[in-house]
């Protein structure tokens, strides 16, 4: 049996599981709840929650980039794209997510214009996006059995968060 080289700290493992559970439960409650995805007021808190989770991912990565911490994994586990390119992209994502979440909270703005065609596209895109991330996880674990179950999974978990955000938007727009 090979020596385990997964350097993901226990605190990070626990947080990744919590993030996945929160994401799945919050989307499931909206999707299968009595109000569904058609009410901006019901979706707004979950959009904010998913935005917050993604912000925490970016903050954690900045912390590791500035000064590695024992409770966070090393930088190589955080991304495939070079960090100087990735961080600005993440900041744009956060800005857009905050803008959309604000519109849903306020109940006004262009982000609330229903568009069934866009909704159908976003819902389908989010499903493909999540499926690709699931495949990415399986491939990574197959290629790196020494890092099962958590090695290099931070990007994958947070892509699920982004896919959930897109799914909620799609579900809302599709109810037009």
Secondary structure, 3 states (H helix, E strand, C coil): CCCCCCCCCHHHHHHHHHHHHHHHHHHHHHHHCCCCCCCHHHHHHHHHHHHHHHHHHHHHHHHHHHCCCCCCCCHHHCCCCCHHHHHHHHHHHHHHHHHHHHHHHHCCCHHHCCCHHHHHHHHHHHHHHHHHHHHHHHHHHHHCHHHCCCCCCHHHHHHHHHHHHHHHHHHHHHCC
